[in-house]
Amino acid sequence: CTLRSLSHNLALLPPSGVVEATWLLSDAEPLSEGHAPMGILLIPRPFRAKGNVFRVERHGRGSTGYFTVDVAGFNDAVDVKDKDAARLIADEISNLIKAAEDEVGIIHAVILPECALPVEIAADVARRVGRQNSTVTLFVTGAIGAPAGVGNMPRNLAVATRFSNGVAKRSWIQSK
């Protein structure tokens, strides 16, 4: 669900006309012969981050290093305790969908990168976006979750929801 992964896979495709990307959903209506291209909106959220949100981490001398992300350091960070947080983000995303539809037509899928949303509100944001935008059939976001145990790092997750006419049909969370 990262922009890098999505753009890498798209870059590997042959020219238009050689490969045709379509949805294959088992419970969806069959597509007509003259179906339109799939509209995908990629949202590079968060829009701003402070310079110190990425930290190098190591467990023990000589161990492999990695980095962690402090999502509280994002300038547009969300307080998950705020009861309006999911609604505000869903409204923000819906406004971006409307702007994209004015330019390119129907938006079928919304993709946000890793760490875009706290896992506590990601599924609620997805459901709200689906209800507000009946043409959206897929919402995928990277999410950051609480550590699995004491001393562990925050979890890097993907949260996805499939929709049909604004109704969530299936949602899932998976580790990245």
C-alpha positions in Angstrom: 0.0 0.0 0.0 3.0 2.3 -0.3 3.2 4.9 -3.1 6.6 3.5 -3.9 5.3 0.0 -4.3 2.3 1.1 -6.3 4.4 3.3 -8.6 7.0 0.6 -9.0 4.4 -2.0 -10.1 2.8 0.5 -12.4 6.2 1.4 -13.9 6.8 -2.2 -14.8 3.6 -2.4 -16.9 4.0 -2.4 -20.7 2.4 0.5 -22.7 -1.3 1.1 -22.6 -3.1 -1.3 -24.9 -0.8 -4.2 -24.1 -2.1 -4.6 -20.5 -5.5 -3.6 -19.3 -5.9 -3.1 -15.5 -9.3 -4.0 -14.2 -11.0 -5.0 -11.0 -11.8 -8.7 -10.6 -14.2 -9.0 -7.6 -16.1 -12.2 -7.2 -19.2 -10.6 -5.9 -19.3 -7.6 -8.3 -21.5 -7.1 -11.3 -19.8 -8.2 -14.6 -18.2 -5.4 -16.5 -19.6 -4.3 -19.8 -17.4 -4.4 -22.9 -17.1 -0.6 -22.9 -16.1 -0.2 -19.3 -14.1 2.9 -18.4 -10.6 3.0 -16.9 -10.2 2.6 -13.1 -9.7 6.0 -11.3 -7.2 5.8 -8.5 -6.6 8.7 -6.2 -3.2 8.6 -4.4 -3.1 10.8 -1.4 0.4 11.6 0.0 -0.7 12.0 3.6 0.6 13.3 5.9 1.2 16.5 4.0 3.9 17.8 6.3 6.2 16.2 8.8 8.7 17.6 11.3 12.3 16.8 10.7 12.6 14.6 13.8 9.8 12.2 13.2 12.2 9.5 11.9 14.5 7.9 14.4 17.2 5.2 14.0 16.6 2.3 16.4 18.8 -0.7 17.4 18.3 -3.5 19.9 21.7 -4.3 21.2 25.3 -3.7 20.1 25.9 -4.8 16.5 22.3 -5.5 15.8 20.7 -4.5 12.5 19.3 -1.0 12.6 16.0 0.2 11.4 14.0 3.4 11.8 10.8 4.2 13.6 8.2 6.9 12.9 6.7 9.2 15.5 3.3 10.0 14.0 2.7 12.5 16.7 5.3 14.6 15.0 3.3 15.0 11.8 2.1 18.6 11.5 -1.3 17.3 10.5 -1.2 14.6 13.1 -4.5 13.4 14.5 -5.5 13.1 18.1 -7.2 9.7 18.2 -9.0 10.8 21.4 -10.7 13.6 19.5 -14.2 12.2 18.7 -14.3 14.3 15.5 -10.9 13.1 14.1 -12.3 10.4 11.8 -15.0 12.7 10.4 -12.5 15.5 9.8 -10.1 13.3 7.9 -12.9 11.6 5.9 -14.2 15.1 5.0 -10.7 16.1 3.9 -10.3 13.0 1.8 -13.8 13.4 0.3 -12.9 17.0 -0.7 -9.8 15.6 -2.5 -12.0 13.0 -4.2 -14.4 15.7 -5.5 -11.5 17.8 -6.8 -10.0 14.7 -8.6 -13.4 13.8 -10.1 -13.7 17.4 -11.5 -10.4 16.7 -13.3 -10.5 13.1 -14.3 -14.0 11.7 -13.8 -14.9 8.8 -11.4 -12.6 7.8 -8.6 -12.9 4.1 -7.8 -10.0 3.6 -5.3 -8.3 5.8 -2.7 -4.8 4.8 -1.6 -2.8 6.4 1.3 0.8 5.6 2.1 2.4 3.9 5.1 1.8 5.6 8.4 -0.9 7.8 7.0 -3.4 7.2 9.7 -3.5 5.8 13.3 -4.9 2.3 13.2 -7.5 3.3 15.9 -9.4 5.5 13.4 -8.4 4.1 10.0 -11.4 1.8 9.5 -13.8 4.5 10.6 -12.3 7.0 8.2 -12.6 4.4 5.4 -16.3 3.7 6.2 -17.1 7.4 6.2 -15.3 8.0 2.9 -17.2 5.2 1.4 -20.6 6.5 2.6 -19.7 10.0 1.3 -18.5 8.8 -2.1 -20.6 6.0 -3.6 -18.2 5.4 -6.6 -15.3 4.5 -4.3 -15.0 0.7 -4.3 -11.6 0.3 -2.5 -9.9 2.3 0.3 -6.4 1.3 1.4 -4.3 3.1 3.9 -1.0 2.5 5.7 -1.6 2.7 9.5 0.6 2.8 12.5 -0.5 0.6 15.5 0.4 0.2 19.1 3.4 -2.1 19.8 2.5 -5.8 20.1 4.3 -5.9 23.5 6.4 -4.1 26.0 9.6 -2.8 24.4 8.4 -3.5 20.9 8.2 -1.0 18.1 4.9 0.4 16.8 3.3 -1.9 14.2 3.3 -1.0 10.5 -0.2 -2.1 9.2 -2.3 -1.9 6.1 -6.1 -1.3 6.5 -8.3 -1.9 3.5 -12.1 -1.8 2.9 -14.1 -2.8 -0.2 -17.4 -1.0 -0.9 -20.4 -1.4 -3.0 -22.6 1.7 -3.5 -21.2 3.3 -0.4 -21.7 0.3 1.9 -18.6 -1.4 3.3 -18.7 -5.1 2.2 -15.4 -6.3 3.6 -12.6 -4.7 5.8 -9.3 -6.1 6.9 -6.1 -5.2 8.7 -2.8 -6.9 7.9 0.8 -6.5 9.0 3.2 -5.1 6.5 
